[in-house]
Amino acid sequence: MTKHLLHLKLLIPAIVLILVTTGCKKETASNQNFIGSYSGTLYVIDYYAPGVAATNEVYDTSQVVAETLIITSGATSSKVNLQLVNGGLNGTGTVSGNSLTLDQTSSGGYTTSGSASINGKNITGYINNNLTGNSHPYESQYLFKGTKQ
């Protein structure tokens, strides 16, 4: 009996050590870097009609507006919900490290996609609107630059 108790006394600390070192790590969700409210500027950086070459320049400075981007936690640790408060964009995205990919959506004949990256408190993101069936890579492109509040 004492032999079994000795083995048990040695086994319990070994099990505890294994559990502590392998199973008790606190996982942090990858979307945590992005979650928050960002105050910034939304730029129309390119807009053209079908058949007109893209210029990749600010199309109309009157369409540079103050904007707030709100990012909340999504269904999983790699998903987020996005809302451009003034721009009316509501969508979801997938986070990987410091990069975010806007989940592609289609509505009203347009396909919307985009991407963003974060560096500290600063976020830079592009939103592309492509007219369905258009041979150009996008019909309009917007740039958002903001700082986490």
N, C-alpha and C positions, 0 to 999 in steps of 0.2 A: 504494500500500500504506500509506504513512504517513497518507494522507488517511482511509483506513478505520480505522486505529488511533486517530486523533484522534476520530472519531465514536464509536468503541467506548469510548474513555476518558470521553467526555462522557455516553454512554448508560448505562454501568454505575452511576455515582453517582445518576443520575436514577431508575433502577429501584430501587436500594436505598432512596432517599428515599421513593418511592411505597410500597414494602413496609413500611417502618418506620411511616409515618404512617397507613396504612390497614389493614394485615393483621396487625399484631403487638400489638394491644391485648389486655391480659389481661381476659378476661370473668370476672365474679364471678357465681356462681349466685344467683338470687333467693331460694332457700331457706336460704342461709347465715345470715341473721338469726335464723331460727327454730330451727336445729339446736342441741340441747343438752338438758340435764335441768333441769326446773323443779320447785322445791319450793313447795307452796302449799296451798290449801284448796279443796275441792269442796263446793258448796252445792246443796241441793235448793231451787230458788227457786219452783217451782210444781208442783203435782201435783193432779190432780182426776179424778174419774170422768166418763165420758161424760154429758153433759147438765148438768154443774155448771160455772158460770162461772169463768174463770181469775181469780186474785187478784193475780198477779205479786208475791207476797211470799214470804219464807222460810216454807215449809210446816211444817217440823219441825226445830227447832234441834238435836235429837239426831242429825239426819242431815247435820250439817256435819262433814266429816272431813278430816284431813290427807291430802294426796295428792301423788304425784309423777307428773309428765308427762314422758315421754321422747319427743323428736322426733329422728328420724334422716333422712338424705338418702334421697329416693325415686328412682324410675326415671329422672327427668329433673331439670333444674335448677329446675323449678317445682313438683315433687312432693315430698312428705314422708310419712314413716310416723309414726304417733302411737300411743302406748301410755299409758293411765292404769294405773299399776302396781296400785293397790288396787281400782280401779273396774272392771277387766276389759275396758275398751274398747281394741280394737285396730282401727286404721283407717288410711286414707290421706287426704291432703288436697292442695289446690292452693294455692300461694302466689302472691300478686301484691302486690309492694311490702311494706307492713307488715300486710297482711291475709292470712288463711288461711281457706279454705272446706273444711270436712270433706266428703269425698266421701260421698254418700248411700248407705246400705246398708239392706238389709231382712233381718230374721231373726226367727223366732218370732212373726210377726204384727206386728212393730214396724218402722217405718222410722226410721232414725237419720240426723240431719243436724246441721250446726252450723257455727260460724264463730268466728274468734279474731282478735285484733289484738295487735301487739307495740309497745311503747314503751320503747326502751332495753333493759333487762334484764327488764322486766315484761310478762307476757302475761295477757290476759283472754279467756276463751273461753266460748261457750255450746254446750251439747249438747241437742238436742231429740229426744225419742222420741215418735213418733206411732203410735197404735194403727191398724193398717191398716183403712181404711174408716171411721175416726172423722171426724166432721164438724168437730171442733175442730182448731185449727192444731197442737196438740201435746197429749199427755197428761201428759207430765212434761218439765220443763226443768231443766238443771243449769248451774251457773256455776262455772268454775274460774278462780282468780286465783293466779298464781305468779310467782316470781322465778328467773331463770336462775342456776344454781349454778356 
